[in-house]
Amino acid sequence: MAVGNIYLIAAIAVIGGALFGFDISSMSAIIGTPQYLCYFNQGPSGPPYTQDSKCSGPHPHVQGGITASMAGGSWFGALVSGFLSDKLGRKKSIMIGAVIWCIGSILVSASQNIGMLVVGRVINGFCVGICSAQVPVYISELAPPSKRGRLVGAQQWAITWGIMIMFYISYGCSFIKGNASFRVPWALQMIPAIVLYVGMIFLPESPRWLARKDRWEDCHAVLTLVHGHGDPNSPFVLRELQDIKNMCEFERNNADVTYLELLKPNMINRTHIGIFVQIWSQLTGMNVIMYYITYVFRMAGLSGNNLLLSSSIDFVINVVMTIPALLFVDRWGRRPTLLVGAALMMTWQFAVGGLLVTYGKYEGPHGLDNIPEVSYSVSGPASKAVIACSYLFVASYAPTWGPVSWIYPPELYPLRVRGKAVALATSANWAFNFALGYFVPPAFVNIQWRTYIIFGVFCAAMFIHVFFLFPETAGKTLEEVEDLFTDPSGPRHLGTPAWKTHISTKRTALLERGSYDEEKTATYHEDSSSERTPAATTAAEV
């Protein structure tokens, strides 16, 4: 018996996002522990190089490679997921990802050397690439428009929970003597993947994927289960089914989709938007802070238990501050949320860079405590300000770019290209995640405080980009979003100018309840300041 509650469906599916979170803190909480530093030590300090009790750990560029290896696998996994999802379905693709994660976790937890650790993380990354690309597609194709933002955004919330839970597991295991301190948490990563696989067995397939495979009875059954509460003649179910039929009929004469179609003139604009919302989400510097938070707080003078516990506050803030986005992102809209987030994060990045250069002390090529990445140190009020800015940065990212970067891409594309388009956009996320994961440790060594200035400039650039080119999609059906990009009154191949688009949540909520009275629908539509679309007109006349 398939599950029909959309909130339960989303809760199970977003465990795929939690896997990404587990991976982030399984590295960030462990790379500063003496057990890890000594087992994977490459000198110059600590056994077998010297008798110093403090080990240097892997070289900065090697640690960057270890961290980035997961993102490298994710990049490839995201690209492959488009073909996998179109062929086997969204549901089966996610289940395959869960199996791959278990294989990677076995290799990581059994690592005998850096090479084996990297291979295991690449395999884990392959799973994360599949799930991070296809879970948002799966949920967006099942969710009603007025709730789509919060349900897809739950993926980001799951990531934050995964980060926090795994960090505290790793912190607890850091008191274990010997190699088990990092092997145990790495092995425990398999548990959520097993839960994901078992849970997905009881969930329905995407109705839009079923329609594309001409399985119309199954499509209608899923819409009835999820949206109609068992009533196959529910007005909203019939409207959704008709919209899907119209879109499939329109696409029927198209050949099988390739990635090259995403580069055609009529698609290139939304392709670039989907790719850049993922790229900018990385260039905020957030995942860098998550991976290397222990380095940042060492610069602020923390060490030992204080270091790990203070770092964990970042992860708690991440979880808590994602909640407002889940509750209100469909009311706030996508554009205002992204713009406010970019402005705030720019402020905190510039502030940290300014504090380090003004009050910091350069610790030399070997860094503080023989860790080259900890190239600067600050003390006194300035160190407290650095820690506060780090917390405020996370509090700014969590309700803005964190969830919206997952919500936005699946909303942009027509059905025939959605699987591959979101896969391509997500692969850009992982390509930059890989590059930044590899770049940041050497950057802390070589350009020190300027690293934060670079990320601040990126935040300023993304603000401008969003304002001029990212349209509002909140409250619109996936078929109505298509009308934004094909609006003949706007610039060719761009559609309605981004700054002229508005939220349609109130009108859509009315339609979902089956209140198709034309006068009321028009009133709600005027309230949202949005132009009436053909889809809305059809719905009002049903």
C-alpha positions in Angstrom: 0.0 0.0 0.0 1.6 3.3 -1.1 1.9 6.2 1.2 -0.3 9.2 0.2 0.6 11.8 2.8 2.8 14.3 1.0 4.6 15.3 4.3 5.5 11.7 5.0 6.6 11.2 1.4 8.9 14.2 1.7 10.2 13.2 5.2 11.3 9.8 3.8 12.7 11.1 0.5 14.8 13.9 2.0 16.8 11.4 4.0 18.8 11.4 0.8 19.8 14.9 1.7 20.7 13.9 5.2 23.4 11.6 3.7 25.2 14.7 2.3 25.0 16.3 5.8 26.4 13.2 7.4 29.3 13.3 5.0 30.1 17.0 5.7 30.4 16.6 9.5 32.0 13.2 9.3 34.9 15.1 7.9 34.7 18.5 9.6 34.4 17.0 13.1 37.2 14.5 12.6 40.0 16.4 10.6 41.1 18.2 13.8 41.3 15.2 16.1 44.7 13.8 17.0 43.6 10.2 16.1 42.9 11.3 12.5 45.9 13.6 12.2 48.3 10.9 13.4 46.8 7.9 11.5 46.9 9.8 8.2 50.0 11.9 9.1 52.3 13.1 6.3 54.6 15.2 8.5 56.6 17.2 9.2 55.6 16.8 12.9 54.5 13.7 14.8 55.3 10.1 14.4 56.9 8.6 12.4 58.6 11.9 11.4 59.3 13.3 14.9 58.5 12.5 18.5 56.3 15.6 18.7 52.9 14.7 20.3 51.1 16.9 17.9 50.8 15.4 14.4 50.6 17.6 11.3 48.1 15.3 9.5 47.8 15.2 5.7 49.4 18.0 3.7 47.1 20.9 3.0 46.6 20.0 -0.7 46.1 16.3 0.2 43.5 17.2 2.9 41.8 19.3 0.2 41.8 16.3 -2.1 40.3 14.0 0.6 37.5 16.5 1.3 36.9 17.3 -2.3 36.8 13.6 -3.4 33.2 13.3 -2.2 32.2 16.3 -4.3 34.0 14.8 -7.3 32.0 11.6 -7.1 28.9 13.7 -6.6 29.5 15.6 -9.8 29.6 12.4 -11.8 26.6 11.0 -9.9 24.5 14.0 -10.5 25.2 13.8 -14.3 24.4 10.1 -14.5 21.3 10.6 -12.4 19.5 12.3 -15.3 19.8 9.2 -17.5 19.0 6.9 -14.6 16.0 8.9 -13.5 14.5 9.2 -17.0 15.0 5.4 -17.6 14.1 3.8 -14.3 12.1 6.5 -12.5 12.8 9.0 -9.7 12.0 6.5 -7.0 14.2 3.7 -8.1 17.1 6.1 -8.8 17.0 7.2 -5.1 16.9 3.6 -3.9 20.0 2.8 -6.1 21.7 5.8 -4.5 21.1 4.4 -1.0 22.7 1.0 -1.9 25.8 2.8 -3.4 26.1 4.9 -0.1 26.4 1.7 2.0 29.2 0.4 -0.3 31.1 3.6 0.0 30.6 3.8 3.8 32.1 0.3 4.2 35.2 1.3 2.3 35.6 4.6 4.2 35.2 3.0 7.6 37.7 0.3 6.7 40.3 2.7 5.2 43.9 1.6 5.7 45.4 4.6 3.9 44.6 7.9 2.2 44.0 6.2 -1.2 41.4 3.8 0.2 39.7 6.7 2.1 39.5 8.8 -1.1 38.0 5.9 -3.1 35.3 5.3 -0.5 34.5 9.0 -0.4 34.2 9.1 -4.2 31.7 6.2 -4.1 29.8 8.0 -1.3 29.8 11.1 -3.4 28.3 9.2 -6.4 25.3 8.4 -4.2 25.0 12.0 -2.9 25.1 13.2 -6.5 22.2 11.0 -7.5 20.0 11.7 -4.4 20.7 15.5 -4.3 19.7 15.8 -8.0 16.6 13.5 -8.0 15.1 14.0 -4.5 14.1 17.6 -5.4 12.7 16.5 -8.7 10.8 13.7 -7.1 9.2 15.9 -4.4 8.5 18.8 -6.8 6.6 16.5 -9.2 4.5 15.2 -6.3 3.9 18.3 -4.2 1.0 20.7 -4.6 2.2 24.1 -5.8 1.4 26.0 -2.7 3.5 23.6 -0.5 6.2 22.8 -3.0 8.7 25.3 -1.6 8.6 24.0 2.0 8.6 20.3 0.9 11.5 20.6 -1.5 13.3 22.9 1.0 13.0 20.1 3.5 16.0 18.5 1.7 18.1 21.4 3.0 16.7 20.9 6.5 17.6 17.2 6.3 21.1 18.2 5.3 21.4 20.4 8.4 20.1 17.6 10.6 22.6 15.2 9.1 25.4 17.7 9.7 24.4 18.2 13.4 23.7 14.6 14.3 26.9 13.3 12.7 28.9 16.1 14.3 27.8 15.1 17.8 28.3 11.4 17.0 31.8 12.2 15.8 32.4 14.4 18.9 31.4 11.6 21.2 33.6 9.1 19.3 36.6 11.5 19.6 37.0 10.3 23.2 37.5 6.7 22.0 41.2 5.9 21.9 42.7 4.6 18.7 41.4 4.4 15.1 37.9 3.5 16.2 37.3 7.2 17.0 36.8 7.9 13.3 35.9 4.4 12.0 32.8 4.1 14.1 31.1 7.3 13.0 32.1 6.6 9.4 30.4 3.1 9.7 27.3 4.6 11.3 26.6 6.6 8.2 25.1 3.5 6.7 22.0 3.6 9.0 20.2 6.5 7.3 20.8 5.0 3.8 19.2 1.7 5.0 16.2 3.6 6.3 15.9 5.5 3.0 15.9 2.4 1.0 13.3 0.6 3.1 11.1 3.8 3.3 11.2 4.4 -0.5 9.6 1.0 -1.1 6.3 2.3 0.3 6.3 5.6 -1.6 4.5 6.2 -5.0 6.4 7.0 -8.2 6.3 10.5 -9.6 3.0 11.0 -11.5 4.7 13.1 -14.2 7.3 10.4 -14.9 4.5 7.9 -15.1 2.7 10.1 -17.6 5.8 10.5 -19.7 5.9 6.7 -19.9 2.2 6.6 -21.0 1.1 5.0 -17.7 -1.9 7.2 -17.3 -3.9 5.0 -15.0 -1.0 4.9 -12.6 -0.5 8.6 -13.0 -4.2 9.3 -12.1 -4.0 6.9 -9.2 -1.0 8.7 -7.7 -2.6 12.1 -8.1 -5.7 10.7 -6.4 -3.7 9.3 -3.6 -1.6 12.3 -2.9 -3.8 15.3 -3.9 -7.4 13.9 -4.0 -7.5 12.1 -0.6 -8.9 9.1 -2.4 -11.4 11.0 -4.7 -10.4 10.5 -8.4 -12.9 13.2 -9.4 -11.4 15.9 -7.2 -11.3 19.2 -9.2 -7.7 19.7 -8.4 -6.7 16.2 -9.4 -8.6 16.5 -12.7 -6.9 19.9 -13.3 -3.4 18.5 -12.6 -4.0 15.5 -14.8 -5.2 17.7 -17.7 -2.2 20.0 -17.3 0.1 17.0 -17.4 -1.7 15.6 -20.5 -1.4 19.0 -22.2 2.3 19.2 -21.5 2.9 15.6 -22.6 0.9 16.1 -25.8 3.0 19.2 -26.6 6.2 17.3 -26.0 5.2 14.1 -27.7 6.7 15.0 -31.1 10.1 15.8 -29.5 12.8 13.3 -29.8 14.6 11.8 -26.7 16.2 14.6 -24.8 19.9 15.0 -24.7 21.9 17.5 -22.6 22.5 19.5 -25.9 18.8 20.5 -25.9 19.5 22.5 -22.7 21.9 24.7 -24.7 19.3 25.6 -27.4 18.3 29.3 -27.6 14.8 28.7 -26.0 16.4 26.8 -23.1 19.7 28.4 -22.5 18.4 31.2 -20.1 16.7 28.8 -17.7 19.6 26.4 -18.0 22.0 29.1 -16.9 19.7 30.2 -14.0 19.5 26.6 -12.7 23.2 26.1 -12.9 24.1 29.4 -11.3 21.7 29.1 -8.4 23.7 26.0 -7.5 27.1 27.6 -8.3 26.3 30.7 -6.2 25.1 28.5 -3.3 28.7 27.1 -3.2 30.4 30.5 -3.7 28.7 31.9 -0.6 31.4 29.9 1.2 28.9 28.1 3.4 30.0 24.5 2.7 33.6 25.6 3.1 32.7 26.9 6.6 30.9 23.6 7.3 33.9 21.5 6.2 36.7 23.6 7.7 34.9 25.2 10.7 37.5 23.8 13.1 40.3 25.7 11.2 38.3 28.9 11.5 37.7 28.6 15.2 41.3 27.6 15.8 42.2 30.9 14.3 39.9 32.5 16.9 41.9 30.9 19.7 39.7 27.8 20.5 41.1 24.4 21.1 40.2 20.9 22.5 36.6 20.4 23.6 35.9 24.1 23.4 36.8 24.0 19.7 34.4 21.1 18.9 31.6 22.3 21.1 31.8 25.9 19.8 31.9 24.5 16.2 28.8 22.5 16.9 26.8 25.7 17.7 27.1 26.5 14.0 25.3 23.3 13.1 22.5 23.9 15.7 22.0 27.4 14.2 21.9 25.8 10.8 19.1 23.4 11.8 17.0 26.0 13.7 17.3 28.8 11.2 16.2 26.6 8.3 12.8 26.2 9.9 11.5 29.7 9.0 12.3 29.1 5.3 10.2 25.8 5.4 7.3 27.7 6.9 7.4 30.9 4.9 9.4 30.5 1.7 6.2 30.0 -0.3 4.9 33.3 1.1 8.2 35.2 0.9 9.0 34.1 -2.6 12.2 32.9 -4.1 13.7 36.2 -5.3 13.4 38.3 -2.0 14.8 35.3 -0.1 17.9 35.0 -2.3 18.5 38.8 -2.4 18.3 39.3 1.4 20.6 36.2 1.9 23.3 37.4 -0.5 23.4 40.9 1.1 23.7 39.6 4.7 26.3 36.9 3.8 28.4 39.6 2.0 28.4 41.6 5.2 29.7 38.8 7.4 32.4 37.6 4.9 33.8 41.1 4.6 33.6 41.5 8.4 35.7 38.4 9.1 38.3 39.3 6.5 38.6 42.8 8.0 38.9 41.5 11.6 41.6 39.0 10.6 43.7 41.6 8.7 43.3 44.3 11.3 43.6 42.3 14.6 45.1 39.0 13.5 48.6 37.7 13.8 50.3 35.7 11.0 51.5 32.4 12.4 54.1 31.6 9.8 54.3 28.8 7.2 53.8 26.0 9.7 50.7 27.6 11.2 49.3 27.5 14.7 50.0 24.2 16.5 51.8 22.9 13.4 48.6 23.1 11.3 49.5 25.2 8.2 45.8 25.9 7.4 45.5 27.8 10.7 47.7 30.6 9.3 46.3 33.5 11.4 45.2 33.9 15.0 43.2 36.5 16.8 42.5 37.0 20.5 40.4 39.1 22.8 37.3 40.9 21.5 38.3 40.4 17.9 38.3 36.6 18.3 34.7 36.8 19.8 33.7 39.0 16.8 35.1 36.4 14.3 33.1 33.6 16.1 29.9 35.8 16.1 30.3 36.6 12.4 30.6 32.9 11.6 27.4 32.2 13.6 25.6 35.2 11.9 26.8 33.9 8.5 25.2 30.5 9.0 22.0 32.2 10.4 21.8 34.2 7.1 22.5 31.2 4.8 20.2 28.7 6.5 16.8 30.4 5.7 17.8 31.8 2.3 20.3 30.2 -0.1 20.3 26.9 1.7 16.8 25.7 1.0 16.1 27.9 -2.1 19.1 26.5 -4.0 17.3 23.1 -3.9 13.7 24.4 -4.4 14.4 26.6 -7.4 16.0 24.4 -10.2 13.2 21.7 -10.4 10.6 24.5 -10.9 12.4 26.0 -13.9 12.1 23.3 -16.6 9.5 21.6 -18.7 8.8 17.9 -18.0 10.7 16.4 -20.9 14.0 17.9 -19.8 13.5 18.3 -16.0 15.4 15.2 -14.9 18.5 16.0 -17.0 18.3 19.7 -16.4 18.2 19.4 -12.6 21.0 16.8 -12.9 23.1 19.3 -14.8 22.4 22.1 -12.4 23.2 19.8 -9.4 26.4 18.7 -11.1 27.5 22.3 -11.2 27.0 22.5 -7.4 29.3 19.5 -7.0 31.9 20.7 -9.4 32.3 23.9 -7.4 32.0 22.0 -4.1 35.0 19.9 -5.3 36.9 23.0 -6.5 36.3 24.9 -3.2 37.0 21.9 -1.0 40.3 21.5 -2.7 41.1 25.2 -2.9 40.3 26.4 0.7 43.1 24.6 2.7 45.8 26.0 0.4 44.0 29.3 0.4 44.1 29.5 4.2 47.9 28.9 3.9 48.7 31.2 1.0 46.2 34.1 0.9 44.9 33.9 4.5 42.3 36.5 5.3 41.8 37.4 1.6 39.9 34.1 1.3 36.9 35.8 3.0 37.1 38.9 0.8 36.9 36.7 -2.3 33.7 35.1 -0.9 32.3 38.5 0.0 32.8 39.6 -3.6 31.0 36.5 -4.9 28.0 37.4 -2.6 27.8 40.9 -4.1 27.9 39.4 -7.6 25.1 36.9 -6.9 22.9 39.7 -5.6 23.1 41.6 -8.9 22.6 38.4 -10.9 19.5 37.4 -9.0 17.9 40.8 -9.3 18.2 41.0 -13.0 17.7 37.4 -14.2 16.0 35.1 -11.6 12.2 35.1 -12.0 9.7 34.5 -9.2 8.2 30.9 -9.3 6.5 30.7 -5.9 2.9 29.5 -6.0 2.9 28.6 -9.7 2.3 25.1 -11.1 5.2 23.6 -12.9 3.3 24.1 -16.2 2.6 27.8 -15.4 6.3 28.5 -14.8 6.8 27.5 -18.4 4.6 30.5 -19.4 7.1 32.8 -17.7 9.9 31.8 -20.0 7.8 31.7 -23.2 6.0 35.0 -22.6 5.9 36.6 -26.1 5.6 40.1 -24.6 9.1 39.8 -23.0 12.6 39.7 -24.5 13.1 36.8 -26.9 14.2 33.6 -25.2 14.0 35.4 -21.8 10.2 35.7 -21.3 8.8 37.9 -18.6 11.6 40.1 -17.1 12.6 38.8 -13.7 11.9 41.9 -11.8 8.4 42.0 -13.1 7.5 38.5 -11.8 5.5 38.1 -8.6 4.2 35.5 -6.1 1.0 33.5 -6.9 0.6 31.5 -3.7 -2.8 32.9 -2.6 -4.4 32.2 -6.0 -2.9 28.7 -6.2 -4.0 27.8 -2.7 -7.6 28.8 -3.7 -7.4 26.5 -6.8 -6.1 23.6 -4.7 -9.1 23.8 -2.5 -11.3 23.5 -5.5 -12.6 27.1 -5.3 -12.7 27.9 -9.0 -15.1 30.8 -8.8 -13.8 33.1 -11.5 -14.4 36.3 -9.5 -12.6 35.0 -6.4 -9.7 33.7 -8.5 -9.4 37.0 -10.2 -9.3 38.8 -6.9 -6.6 36.6 -5.6 -4.7 37.0 -8.8 -4.8 40.8 -8.5 -3.5 40.5 -4.9 -0.5 38.6 -6.1 0.1 41.2 -8.8 0.6 38.5 -11.3 -0.6 38.2 -14.9 -3.3 35.7 -15.6 -1.9 32.6 -17.3 -3.7 30.2 -19.7 -3.5 27.5 -17.1 -5.3 29.6 -14.5 -7.9 30.6 -17.0 -8.6 26.9 -17.8 -8.9 26.1 -14.1 -11.3 29.0 -13.5 -13.6 27.7 -16.3 -13.7 24.0 -15.1 
